[in-house]
């Protein structure tokens, strides 16, 4: 997992305000977190709701811990 993706997953899991901002305005939230808002990442976040985002981040976190 890339460093940016690790930071993103960690912030989603640990910071409710960031997760909400990411759902509301992904490009701004990513830029403020100093994570490059790539086209692919923005497309992946398009239309994702808060609960789905948190579940996905938690799953990534569990998978990373298992490595």
Number of C-alpha atoms within 10 A of each C-alpha: 8 7 9 14 15 14 15 20 21 15 16 22 18 13 11 13 11 19 23 18 16 23 18 16 13 20 19 14 19 20 11 12 14 12 16 14 17 11 10 9 14 16 12 10 16 14 10 14 14 17 12 10 19 19 13 15 21 17 13 17 15 11 10 11 8 7 5
